Amino acid sequence: MTAGGKISLEKKLATGAPQLVSLAKPIMNELERCGLSDEIARVALVLDISGSMTGRYRNGTVQEIVNKTLPLAVQFDDDGALDFWYYGTTCRKMEDVTMRNYQSAVPADWNKLMRTLGGCNNEPAVMQEIIDEYRRSRVPAYVLFVTDGGVGNTSKIKKLLTEASHFPIFWQFVGVGGSGYGVLEQLDNMRGRFVDNANFFALDDFKTVPDAELYRRLLSEFPMWLREVRRLGMIR
């Protein structure tokens, strides 16, 4: 246990998901550096399942994204559950991902789900669901949003991010080896929001980036957002 009596992330993973225990140290090192070791938050993972993502489902990249996101939820969320969406032309909220079921979060017949949700990526549809899910949350929500690009709907995405800036939702967009990230690459210059509530970076290969570097990038702007929304009274 930690000094405060909380079971350590390493012990939780060792008991519930021993294959992921090596992720505990780089995560906790980064959280301690950022002053987030005792933070409570809801964590969501949103995965692009449009047709252009086919190769990343086949080569295991998407499952690796699930594997490396789940420990953040185990650390941040009291129930250790990762809220989970797939999106293509339409979107679907899936069963929460936990240490019990994470290895099947990417279904064996993922291509069937891909066909069901449609071959295009429609970010606004799933963003609206996420806003509706967390707009009244009493704790901050950290949303990891993964796409391989081809992002359009610029005006709708800007409108939704502006709306969401009034709610306790932080959006961490990550590009995985694609192109055409559109408005996501312009977030630093996006005006009109109540608070800067989003960040973006692209990775050539999610599977090979060192864990310490990955978590440093995933958590680079979340602490600044937390301080600002607390200062503004949006969360305690």
Secondary structure, DSSP 4 states (H G I P E B T S, - for coil): --TTSPPPHHHHHHHH-GGGGGGHHHHHHHHHHHT-TT---EEEEEEE-SGGGHHHHHTTHHHHHHHHHHHHHHHHSTT--BEEEEESSSEEE-PPB-TTTGGGSS-TTHHHHHHHH-SS--HHHHHHHHHHHHTT-SS-EEEEEEEEE----HHHHHHHHHHHTTTTEEEEEEEEEEE--GGGGGGGG--S-SS--EEEEEES-TTTS-HHHHHHHHTSSHHHHHHHHHHTTS--
